[in-house]
Amino acid sequence: MERAGLATLGRHQLAGLAAGVVDYGTFVVLVELFHLWPEVATPVGALLGAVTNFTLSRHVVFRGSGGAVQGQMARYALVSFGSLLLNTLGVFVLFRLAGLNPIVSRLGTAAAVSLAWNFPLHRNFVFPHQAEATTKPTAP
């Protein structure tokens, strides 16, 4: 991956970390304080984290709001729905079937989904014009 692509990946991961604080904080509060099942707490946290991540991705990660926000929101919602399914399935498999701690299950699943699903689709599908602008070299 070229330098600009690595910078974009770094910004994407930082935005994901910020959204993760919202997502995982909600998850932990719902599981530990309200004793909700992890499978219920996962989508609630994911929704709040998605709002945080979309905002940061649109304005910081992919440098600006050059595309139509409605189209970006629709594409982001589609990618997020897939992410929600993958995260919920991952938590179910790791927590219910493998017997891991629910927080460890959630964090491990989220890391894999972020790198293998979210970043490529955000870069190439949700914010494609902005991604191109940050990765193509400019003419002298």
DSSP file (Angstrom, degrees, kcal/mol; ACC not computed):
  #  RESIDUE AA STRUCTURE BP1 BP2  ACC     N-H-->O    O-->H-N    N-H-->O    O-->H-N    TCO  KAPPA ALPHA  PHI   PSI    X-CA   Y-CA   Z-CA
    1    1 A M              0   0    0      0, 0.0     5,-0.0     0, 0.0     0, 0.0   0.000 360.0 360.0 360.0 135.2    0.0    0.0    0.0
    2    2 A E     >  -     0   0    0      1,-0.1     4,-2.3   133,-0.0     5,-0.2  -0.184 360.0 -97.6 -72.3 168.9    1.4    3.4   -0.9
    3    3 A R  H  > S+     0   0    0      1,-0.2     4,-2.3     2,-0.2     5,-0.2   0.885 122.9  48.5 -57.0 -46.5    2.1    6.1    1.6
    4    4 A A  H  > S+     0   0    0      1,-0.2     4,-2.2     2,-0.2    -1,-0.2   0.882 111.2  52.1 -63.5 -37.1   -1.2    8.1    1.1
    5    5 A G  H  > S+     0   0    0      2,-0.2     4,-2.5     1,-0.2    -1,-0.2   0.886 109.0  49.8 -65.5 -38.5   -3.1    4.8    1.4
    6    6 A L  H  X S+     0   0    0     -4,-2.3     4,-2.6     2,-0.2    -2,-0.2   0.883 109.5  51.3 -66.2 -38.1   -1.4    4.0    4.7
    7    7 A A  H  X S+     0   0    0     -4,-2.3     4,-2.5     2,-0.2    -2,-0.2   0.909 110.8  48.5 -64.1 -41.1   -2.3    7.5    5.9
    8    8 A T  H  X S+     0   0    0     -4,-2.2     4,-2.7     2,-0.2    -2,-0.2   0.921 111.1  50.1 -63.9 -43.7   -5.9    6.9    5.0
    9    9 A L  H  X S+     0   0    0     -4,-2.5     4,-2.5     2,-0.2    -2,-0.2   0.906 110.3  51.1 -60.0 -41.8   -5.8    3.5    6.7
   10   10 A G  H  X S+     0   0    0     -4,-2.6     4,-2.2     2,-0.2    -2,-0.2   0.927 111.8  45.7 -61.9 -45.8   -4.3    5.2    9.8
   11   11 A R  H  X S+     0   0    0     -4,-2.5     4,-2.6     1,-0.2     5,-0.2   0.895 111.9  52.9 -63.2 -39.5   -7.1    7.9    9.9
   12   12 A H  H  X S+     0   0    0     -4,-2.7     4,-2.4     1,-0.2    -2,-0.2   0.915 109.6  47.9 -62.1 -42.7   -9.7    5.2    9.3
   13   13 A Q  H  X S+     0   0    0     -4,-2.5     4,-2.2     2,-0.2    -1,-0.2   0.884 111.5  50.3 -67.2 -38.0   -8.4    3.2   12.3
   14   14 A L  H  X S+     0   0    0     -4,-2.2     4,-2.4     2,-0.2    -2,-0.2   0.906 111.5  48.0 -66.5 -40.6   -8.3    6.3   14.5
   15   15 A A  H  X S+     0   0    0     -4,-2.6     4,-2.7     1,-0.2     5,-0.2   0.900 111.9  50.9 -64.1 -39.1  -11.9    7.1   13.5
   16   16 A G  H  X S+     0   0    0     -4,-2.4     4,-2.5    -5,-0.2    -2,-0.2   0.876 108.0  52.5 -64.1 -37.4  -12.8    3.5   14.2
   17   17 A L  H  X S+     0   0    0     -4,-2.2     4,-1.9     2,-0.2    -2,-0.2   0.929 110.6  46.9 -63.9 -45.2  -11.1    3.8   17.6
   18   18 A A  H  X S+     0   0    0     -4,-2.4     4,-1.4     1,-0.2    -2,-0.2   0.936 115.5  45.2 -62.1 -46.0  -13.2    6.9   18.5
   19   19 A A  H  X S+     0   0    0     -4,-2.7     4,-3.2     1,-0.2    -1,-0.2   0.864 109.1  58.5 -64.4 -34.4  -16.3    5.2   17.3
   20   20 A G  H  X>S+     0   0    0     -4,-2.5     4,-3.6     2,-0.2     5,-0.6   0.858  99.0  57.0 -63.4 -36.1  -15.3    2.1   19.2
   21   21 A V  H  X5S+     0   0    0     -4,-1.9     4,-1.7     2,-0.2    -1,-0.2   0.925 113.3  40.9 -60.2 -43.0  -15.2    4.0   22.4
   22   22 A V  H  X5S+     0   0    0     -4,-1.4     4,-2.1     2,-0.2    -2,-0.2   0.949 120.4  44.0 -67.1 -49.2  -18.8    4.9   21.8
   23   23 A D  H  X5S+     0   0    0     -4,-3.2     4,-2.4     2,-0.2    -2,-0.2   0.966 120.5  37.8 -60.5 -57.8  -19.7    1.4   20.6
   24   24 A Y  H  X5S+     0   0    0     -4,-3.6     4,-3.1     1,-0.2     5,-0.2   0.843 113.6  56.4 -69.9 -33.7  -17.8   -0.6   23.2
   25   25 A G  H  X<S+     0   0    0     -4,-1.7     4,-2.3    -5,-0.6    -1,-0.2   0.929 110.6  44.8 -61.6 -44.0  -18.7    1.8   26.0
   26   26 A T  H  X S+     0   0    0     -4,-2.1     4,-2.7    -5,-0.2    -2,-0.2   0.929 113.7  51.1 -62.5 -45.5  -22.4    1.3   25.2
   27   27 A F  H  X S+     0   0    0     -4,-2.4     4,-2.6     1,-0.2     5,-0.3   0.930 111.8  45.9 -57.5 -49.8  -21.8   -2.5   25.0
   28   28 A V  H  X>S+     0   0    0     -4,-3.1     4,-3.2     2,-0.2     5,-0.6   0.919 113.2  49.4 -63.5 -44.7  -20.1   -2.7   28.3
   29   29 A V  I  X>S+     0   0    0     -4,-2.3     4,-1.8    -5,-0.2     5,-1.4   0.933 113.9  45.9 -60.5 -45.6  -22.6   -0.5   30.1
   30   30 A L  I  <5S+     0   0    0     -4,-2.7     6,-2.5     3,-0.2    -2,-0.2   0.895 120.5  38.5 -66.5 -39.3  -25.5   -2.6   28.7
   31   31 A V  I  <5S+     0   0    0     -4,-2.6     4,-0.5     4,-0.2    -2,-0.2   0.942 126.7  32.6 -75.4 -49.1  -23.9   -5.9   29.5
   32   32 A E  I  <5S+     0   0    0     -4,-3.2    -3,-0.2    -5,-0.3    -2,-0.2   0.885 131.0  27.9 -81.5 -40.1  -22.4   -5.1   32.9
   33   33 A L  I  <<S+     0   0    0     -4,-1.8    -3,-0.2    -5,-0.6    -2,-0.1   0.854 133.7  29.6 -91.4 -37.4  -24.8   -2.6   34.3
   34   34 A F  S   <S-     0   0    0     -5,-1.4    -3,-0.2    -4,-0.2    -2,-0.1   0.463  95.7-133.0-103.5  -2.9  -28.1   -3.6   32.7
   35   35 A H        +     0   0    0     -4,-0.5    -4,-0.2    -6,-0.3     2,-0.2   0.802  45.4 162.0  56.3  34.6  -27.3   -7.3   32.3
   36   36 A L        -     0   0    0     -6,-2.5    -1,-0.2     1,-0.1    -2,-0.1  -0.509  48.3 -95.0 -77.4 153.5  -28.4   -7.4   28.7
   37   37 A W    >>  -     0   0    0     -2,-0.2     4,-2.4     1,-0.1     3,-1.4  -0.403  30.4-121.6 -63.9 143.8  -27.3  -10.3   26.5
   38   38 A P  H 3> S+     0   0    0      0, 0.0     4,-2.1     0, 0.0    -1,-0.1   0.839 113.0  60.6 -56.8 -33.0  -24.2   -9.5   24.5
   39   39 A E  H 34 S+     0   0    0      1,-0.2    53,-0.1     2,-0.2    52,-0.0   0.747 109.9  41.7 -68.1 -22.7  -26.2  -10.3   21.3
   40   40 A V  H <> S+     0   0    0     -3,-1.4     4,-1.1     2,-0.1    -1,-0.2   0.845 114.3  50.1 -87.3 -41.7  -28.6   -7.4   22.2
   41   41 A A  H  X S+     0   0    0     -4,-2.4     4,-2.4     1,-0.2     5,-0.3   0.807 100.1  68.1 -67.6 -29.7  -26.0   -5.0   23.4
   42   42 A T  H  X S+     0   0    0     -4,-2.1     4,-2.4    -5,-0.2    -1,-0.2   0.940 102.0  41.3 -59.9 -52.3  -23.9   -5.4   20.2
   43   43 A P  H  > S+     0   0    0      0, 0.0     4,-2.1     0, 0.0    -1,-0.2   0.851 113.6  53.7 -68.5 -30.7  -26.3   -3.8   17.7
   44   44 A V  H  X S+     0   0    0     -4,-1.1     4,-1.7     2,-0.2    -2,-0.2   0.959 113.7  41.8 -65.6 -48.9  -27.2   -1.0   20.1
   45   45 A G  H  X S+     0   0    0     -4,-2.4     4,-2.6     1,-0.2     5,-0.2   0.894 112.5  56.0 -61.9 -39.9  -23.5   -0.1   20.5
   46   46 A A  H  X S+     0   0    0     -4,-2.4     4,-2.4    -5,-0.3    -1,-0.2   0.885 104.8  52.1 -61.7 -39.7  -22.9   -0.6   16.8
   47   47 A L  H  X S+     0   0    0     -4,-2.1     4,-1.7     2,-0.2    -1,-0.2   0.935 112.6  43.8 -63.3 -46.8  -25.6    1.9   15.8
   48   48 A L  H  X S+     0   0    0     -4,-1.7     4,-1.6     1,-0.2    -2,-0.2   0.891 115.0  49.7 -66.4 -38.4  -24.2    4.7   18.1
   49   49 A G  H  X S+     0   0    0     -4,-2.6     4,-2.9     1,-0.2    -1,-0.2   0.861 106.4  56.9 -65.8 -35.6  -20.7    3.9   16.9
   50   50 A A  H  X S+     0   0    0     -4,-2.4     4,-2.9     2,-0.2     5,-0.2   0.892 104.3  51.1 -64.4 -40.3  -21.8    4.0   13.3
   51   51 A V  H  X S+     0   0    0     -4,-1.7     4,-1.8     2,-0.2    -1,-0.2   0.926 113.5  45.9 -62.1 -43.8  -23.1    7.5   13.6
   52   52 A T  H  X S+     0   0    0     -4,-1.6     4,-2.1     1,-0.2    -2,-0.2   0.932 114.7  47.4 -62.5 -47.2  -19.7    8.6   15.1
   53   53 A N  H  X S+     0   0    0     -4,-2.9     4,-3.0     1,-0.2     5,-0.2   0.894 109.2  52.5 -66.6 -41.2  -17.7    6.7   12.5
   54   54 A F  H  X S+     0   0    0     -4,-2.9     4,-2.7     2,-0.2     5,-0.2   0.939 110.5  48.6 -59.1 -46.5  -19.7    8.1    9.5
   55   55 A T  H  X S+     0   0    0     -4,-1.8     4,-1.8    -5,-0.2     5,-0.2   0.929 115.6  42.6 -61.2 -47.2  -19.2   11.6   10.7
   56   56 A L  H  X>S+     0   0    0     -4,-2.1     4,-2.8     2,-0.2     5,-1.8   0.898 114.8  50.9 -67.2 -40.0  -15.5   11.2   11.2
   57   57 A S  I  <>S+     0   0    0     -4,-3.0     5,-2.3     3,-0.2    -2,-0.2   0.919 111.5  47.4 -64.0 -43.3  -15.0    9.3    8.0
   58   58 A R  I  <5S+     0   0    0     -4,-2.7     6,-0.3    -5,-0.2    -1,-0.2   0.891 125.9  26.7 -65.5 -40.3  -16.9   11.9    5.9
   59   59 A H  I  <5S+     0   0    0     -4,-1.8    -2,-0.2    -5,-0.2    -1,-0.2   0.693 136.5  15.7-101.6 -20.5  -15.0   14.9    7.3
   60   60 A V  I ><5S+     0   0    0     -4,-2.8     3,-0.8    -5,-0.2    -3,-0.2   0.761 119.4  47.4-119.9 -53.5  -11.6   13.6    8.4
   61   61 A V  I 3 <S+     0   0    0     -5,-1.8    -4,-0.2     1,-0.2   -49,-0.2   0.943 124.8  28.5 -63.8 -51.0  -10.7   10.2    7.1
   62   62 A F  T 3 <S-     0   0    0     -5,-2.3    -1,-0.2    -6,-0.2    71,-0.1   0.081 114.4-112.0-104.4  23.3  -11.6   10.7    3.4
   63   63 A R    <   -     0   0    0     -3,-0.8     3,-0.2     2,-0.1    -4,-0.2   0.918  69.8 -15.8  54.7  67.9  -10.9   14.5    3.5
   64   64 A G  S    S-     0   0    0     -6,-0.3     3,-0.2     1,-0.1    -2,-0.1  -0.387  77.3 -77.7 110.6 178.3  -14.1   16.4    3.1
   65   65 A S        +     0   0    0      1,-0.2     4,-0.1    -2,-0.1    -1,-0.1  -0.343  63.2 141.3-117.4  49.1  -17.6   16.1    2.0
   66   66 A G        +     0   0    0     -8,-0.2    -1,-0.2    -3,-0.2     2,-0.1   0.771  56.7  67.4 -66.4 -27.9  -17.2   16.1   -1.8
   67   67 A G  S    S-     0   0    0     -3,-0.2     2,-0.3     1,-0.1    60,-0.0  -0.428 102.2 -82.9 -89.6 167.5  -19.9   13.5   -2.5
   68   68 A A     >  -     0   0    0      1,-0.2     4,-2.2    -2,-0.1     3,-0.2  -0.547  35.7-141.2 -69.0 126.2  -23.7   13.8   -1.9
   69   69 A V  H  > S+     0   0    0     -2,-0.3     4,-2.9     1,-0.2     5,-0.2   0.846  97.6  57.6 -61.8 -35.6  -24.3   13.0    1.7
   70   70 A Q  H  > S+     0   0    0      2,-0.2     4,-2.2     1,-0.2    -1,-0.2   0.927 109.1  44.8 -62.8 -44.2  -27.5   11.1    0.9
   71   71 A G  H  > S+     0   0    0     -3,-0.2     4,-2.6     2,-0.2     5,-0.2   0.909 114.0  49.5 -64.9 -42.2  -25.7    8.6   -1.3
   72   72 A Q  H  X S+     0   0    0     -4,-2.2     4,-3.1     1,-0.2    -2,-0.2   0.913 110.7  50.4 -63.0 -41.8  -22.9    8.3    1.2
   73   73 A M  H  X S+     0   0    0     -4,-2.9     4,-2.7     2,-0.2    -2,-0.2   0.908 111.1  48.5 -63.4 -41.3  -25.3    7.6    4.0
   74   74 A A  H  X S+     0   0    0     -4,-2.2     4,-2.0     2,-0.2    -2,-0.2   0.935 115.4  43.3 -64.8 -46.0  -27.2    5.0    2.0
   75   75 A R  H  X S+     0   0    0     -4,-2.6     4,-2.4     2,-0.2    -2,-0.2   0.908 114.5  50.9 -65.9 -40.7  -23.9    3.2    1.0
   76   76 A Y  H  X S+     0   0    0     -4,-3.1     4,-3.0    -5,-0.2    -2,-0.2   0.906 108.8  51.8 -62.2 -42.1  -22.6    3.6    4.6
   77   77 A A  H  X S+     0   0    0     -4,-2.7     4,-2.3     2,-0.2    -1,-0.2   0.899 109.7  49.8 -61.8 -40.8  -25.8    2.1    6.0
   78   78 A L  H  X S+     0   0    0     -4,-2.0     4,-1.9     2,-0.2    -2,-0.2   0.938 114.0  43.9 -63.3 -47.6  -25.5   -0.9    3.6
   79   79 A V  H  X S+     0   0    0     -4,-2.4     4,-2.5     1,-0.2    -2,-0.2   0.905 113.7  52.1 -63.4 -41.2  -21.9   -1.5    4.6
   80   80 A S  H  X S+     0   0    0     -4,-3.0     4,-3.1     2,-0.2    -2,-0.2   0.865 105.2  54.7 -65.1 -36.1  -22.8   -1.0    8.3
   81   81 A F  H  X S+     0   0    0     -4,-2.3     4,-2.3     2,-0.2    -1,-0.2   0.931 110.2  46.2 -63.0 -43.8  -25.6   -3.5    8.1
   82   82 A G  H  X S+     0   0    0     -4,-1.9     4,-2.6     2,-0.2    -2,-0.2   0.908 113.0  50.3 -61.8 -41.5  -23.1   -6.1    6.8
   83   83 A S  H  X S+     0   0    0     -4,-2.5     4,-3.1     2,-0.2     5,-0.2   0.905 108.6  52.4 -62.5 -42.6  -20.7   -5.1    9.5
   84   84 A L  H  X S+     0   0    0     -4,-3.1     4,-2.8     2,-0.2     5,-0.2   0.926 111.0  46.9 -59.1 -46.1  -23.5   -5.5   12.1
   85   85 A L  H  X S+     0   0    0     -4,-2.3     4,-2.6     2,-0.2     5,-0.2   0.930 114.4  46.7 -63.0 -45.0  -24.3   -9.0   10.9
   86   86 A L  H  X S+     0   0    0     -4,-2.6     4,-2.6     2,-0.2    -2,-0.2   0.912 114.6  46.9 -64.0 -42.6  -20.6  -10.0   10.8
   87   87 A N  H  X S+     0   0    0     -4,-3.1     4,-2.6     2,-0.2     5,-0.2   0.922 113.8  47.3 -65.3 -44.1  -20.0   -8.5   14.3
   88   88 A T  H  X S+     0   0    0     -4,-2.8     4,-2.4    -5,-0.2    -2,-0.2   0.919 114.3  47.1 -65.0 -42.8  -23.1  -10.2   15.8
   89   89 A L  H  X S+     0   0    0     -4,-2.6     4,-2.9    -5,-0.2     5,-0.2   0.920 112.2  50.8 -62.7 -44.1  -22.3  -13.5   14.2
   90   90 A G  H  X S+     0   0    0     -4,-2.6     4,-2.8    -5,-0.2     5,-0.3   0.912 111.0  47.5 -61.4 -43.5  -18.7  -13.2   15.4
   91   91 A V  H  X>S+     0   0    0     -4,-2.6     4,-3.0     2,-0.2     5,-0.6   0.920 112.7  50.2 -63.4 -43.0  -19.8  -12.5   19.0
   92   92 A F  I  X>S+     0   0    0     -4,-2.4     4,-1.7    -5,-0.2     5,-1.3   0.946 114.3  43.6 -59.8 -48.6  -22.2  -15.4   18.9
   93   93 A V  I  X>S+     0   0    0     -4,-2.9     5,-2.0     3,-0.2     4,-0.5   0.943 120.7  39.4 -63.7 -48.7  -19.6  -17.8   17.6
   94   94 A L  I  <5S+     0   0    0     -4,-2.8     6,-2.8    -5,-0.2    -2,-0.2   0.876 126.8  33.6 -72.7 -36.8  -16.8  -16.7   20.0
   95   95 A F  I  X5S+     0   0    0     -4,-3.0     4,-0.5    -5,-0.3    -3,-0.2   0.953 129.6  28.3 -83.5 -55.4  -19.0  -16.2   23.1
   96   96 A R  I  <<S+     0   0    0     -4,-1.7    -3,-0.2    -5,-0.6    -2,-0.1   0.905 133.3  28.4 -77.4 -42.5  -21.7  -18.8   22.8
   97   97 A L  I  <<S+     0   0    0     -5,-1.3    -3,-0.2    -4,-0.5    -4,-0.1   0.869 130.8  33.4 -90.8 -38.9  -19.9  -21.5   20.9
   98   98 A A  T  4<S-     0   0    0     -5,-2.0    -3,-0.2    -6,-0.2    -4,-0.2   0.641  98.1-130.5 -93.6 -15.0  -16.2  -21.0   21.8
   99   99 A G     <  +     0   0    0     -4,-0.5    -4,-0.2    -6,-0.3    -3,-0.1   0.687  50.4 152.8  78.0  18.3  -17.0  -19.9   25.4
  100  100 A L        -     0   0    0     -6,-2.8    -1,-0.2     1,-0.1    -2,-0.1  -0.369  57.1 -83.3 -76.8 161.4  -14.8  -16.7   25.3
  101  101 A N     >  -     0   0    0      1,-0.1     4,-2.8    -2,-0.1     5,-0.2  -0.358  39.5-124.5 -57.6 140.2  -15.5  -13.7   27.4
  102  102 A P  H  > S+     0   0    0      0, 0.0     4,-2.1     0, 0.0     5,-0.1   0.852 109.8  48.9 -63.0 -34.0  -18.1  -11.5   25.7
  103  103 A I  H  > S+     0   0    0      2,-0.2     4,-2.5     1,-0.2     5,-0.2   0.918 113.2  46.2 -71.6 -42.1  -15.9   -8.4   25.7
  104  104 A V  H  > S+     0   0    0      2,-0.2     4,-2.6     1,-0.2     5,-0.3   0.909 112.5  52.4 -63.2 -41.8  -12.9  -10.3   24.3
  105  105 A S  H  X S+     0   0    0     -4,-2.8     4,-2.0     1,-0.2    -2,-0.2   0.913 111.7  46.1 -59.2 -43.4  -15.3  -11.8   21.7
  106  106 A R  H  X S+     0   0    0     -4,-2.1     4,-2.5    -5,-0.2    -2,-0.2   0.916 113.7  46.9 -67.9 -44.7  -16.6   -8.4   20.7
  107  107 A L  H  X S+     0   0    0     -4,-2.5     4,-2.1     2,-0.2    -2,-0.2   0.919 113.5  47.5 -66.3 -44.0  -13.1   -6.8   20.5
  108  108 A G  H  X S+     0   0    0     -4,-2.6     4,-1.8     1,-0.2    -1,-0.2   0.919 114.6  46.5 -63.3 -43.8  -11.6   -9.6   18.4
  109  109 A T  H  X S+     0   0    0     -4,-2.0     4,-2.6    -5,-0.3     5,-0.2   0.925 111.1  52.3 -63.5 -44.8  -14.5   -9.7   16.1
  110  110 A A  H  X S+     0   0    0     -4,-2.5     4,-2.5     1,-0.2    -2,-0.2   0.887 107.6  51.7 -61.9 -40.1  -14.6   -5.9   15.7
  111  111 A A  H  X S+     0   0    0     -4,-2.1     4,-1.9     2,-0.2     5,-0.2   0.934 112.5  45.4 -62.7 -46.0  -10.9   -5.8   14.8
  112  112 A A  H  X S+     0   0    0     -4,-1.8     4,-2.4     1,-0.2     5,-0.3   0.919 114.7  47.4 -64.7 -43.6  -11.2   -8.4   12.1
  113  113 A V  H  X>S+     0   0    0     -4,-2.6     5,-2.2     1,-0.2     4,-2.1   0.884 109.8  54.2 -66.2 -38.6  -14.4   -6.8   10.6
  114  114 A S  I  <>S+     0   0    0     -4,-2.5     5,-2.5    -5,-0.2    -1,-0.2   0.935 116.3  35.9 -61.0 -47.7  -12.8   -3.4   10.6
  115  115 A L  I  <5S+     0   0    0     -4,-1.9    -2,-0.2    -5,-0.2    -1,-0.2   0.889 126.7  35.1 -75.6 -39.8   -9.8   -4.4    8.6
  116  116 A A  I  <5S+     0   0    0     -4,-2.4    -3,-0.2    -5,-0.2    -2,-0.2   0.721 134.6  13.6 -91.8 -21.7  -11.3   -7.0    6.3
  117  117 A W  I  X5S+     0   0    0     -4,-2.1     4,-1.8    -5,-0.3     5,-0.2   0.758 122.7  44.2-118.0 -59.4  -14.8   -5.5    5.6
  118  118 A N  I  ><S+     0   0    0     -5,-2.2     4,-3.1     1,-0.2     5,-0.3   0.940 111.2  47.8 -64.2 -53.4  -15.2   -1.8    6.7
  119  119 A F  H  ><S+     0   0    0     -5,-2.5     4,-2.6     1,-0.2     5,-0.3   0.943 113.7  45.2 -59.3 -51.8  -12.0   -0.2    5.5
  120  120 A P  H  > S+     0   0    0      0, 0.0     4,-2.2     0, 0.0     5,-0.2   0.910 118.5  43.7 -59.6 -39.4  -12.0   -1.6    1.9
  121  121 A L  H  X>S+     0   0    0     -4,-1.8     5,-2.1     2,-0.2     4,-2.1   0.872 113.6  49.6 -75.7 -35.5  -15.7   -0.9    1.5
  122  122 A H  I  <>S+     0   0    0     -4,-3.1     5,-2.7    -5,-0.2    -1,-0.2   0.941 116.4  43.7 -63.1 -45.4  -15.5    2.6    3.0
  123  123 A R  I  <5S+     0   0    0     -4,-2.6     8,-0.3    -5,-0.3    -2,-0.2   0.893 127.6  26.1 -67.9 -42.0  -12.6    3.5    0.8
  124  124 A N  I  <5S+     0   0    0     -4,-2.2    -3,-0.2    -5,-0.3    -1,-0.2   0.627 134.8  21.6-102.5 -14.9  -13.9    2.0   -2.5
  125  125 A F  I  <5S+     0   0    0     -4,-2.1    -3,-0.2    -5,-0.2    -2,-0.1   0.743 124.1  37.2-121.5 -47.9  -17.7    2.1   -2.2
  126  126 A V  I   <S+     0   0    0     -5,-2.1    -4,-0.2     1,-0.2    -3,-0.2   0.943 135.5  13.7 -78.2 -48.2  -18.9    4.6    0.4
  127  127 A F  S  ><S+     0   0    0     -5,-2.7     4,-2.2    -6,-0.2    -1,-0.2  -0.393  77.4 147.5-122.7  52.7  -16.4    7.5   -0.1
  128  128 A P  H  > S+     0   0    0      0, 0.0     4,-2.1     0, 0.0     5,-0.2   0.850  71.0  50.0 -64.9 -36.3  -14.7    6.5   -3.5
  129  129 A H  H  > S+     0   0    0      2,-0.2     4,-1.8     1,-0.2     5,-0.1   0.906 113.3  45.9 -69.5 -40.3  -14.1   10.0   -4.8
  130  130 A Q  H  > S+     0   0    0      2,-0.2     4,-1.3     1,-0.2    -1,-0.2   0.891 111.0  53.2 -68.2 -39.1  -12.5   11.2   -1.5
  131  131 A A  H  X S+     0   0    0     -4,-2.2     4,-0.9    -8,-0.3     3,-0.4   0.911 108.7  50.1 -63.0 -41.5  -10.3    8.0   -1.4
  132  132 A E  H >X S+     0   0    0     -4,-2.1     4,-2.0     1,-0.2     3,-0.6   0.894 107.2  54.7 -62.9 -39.5   -9.1    8.6   -4.9
  133  133 A A  H 3< S+     0   0    0     -4,-1.8    -1,-0.2     1,-0.2    -2,-0.2   0.797 110.5  45.7 -65.9 -27.5   -8.2   12.2   -4.0
  134  134 A T  H 3< S+     0   0    0     -4,-1.3    -1,-0.2    -3,-0.4    -2,-0.2   0.599 118.5  40.0 -91.5 -10.6   -6.0   11.0   -1.1
  135  135 A T  H << S+     0   0    0     -4,-0.9  -130,-0.2    -3,-0.6  -131,-0.2   0.650  92.5  86.1-114.0 -17.6   -4.2    8.2   -2.9
  136  136 A K  S  < S-     0   0    0     -4,-2.0     2,-0.1    -5,-0.2    -4,-0.0  -0.687  77.7-121.7 -86.0 134.4   -3.4    9.6   -6.4
  137  137 A P        -     0   0    0      0, 0.0     2,-0.2     0, 0.0    -2,-0.1  -0.434  27.5-121.6 -70.3 149.7   -0.2   11.6   -6.8
  138  138 A T        -     0   0    0     -2,-0.1     0, 0.0     1,-0.1     0, 0.0  -0.625  25.7-106.2 -90.6 151.9   -0.6   15.1   -8.1
  139  139 A A              0   0    0     -2,-0.2    -1,-0.1     1,-0.1     0, 0.0  -0.486 360.0 360.0 -74.2 144.9    1.1   16.3  -11.2
  140  140 A P              0   0    0      0, 0.0    -1,-0.1     0, 0.0    -2,-0.0   0.502 360.0 360.0 -68.9 360.0    4.0   18.6  -10.7
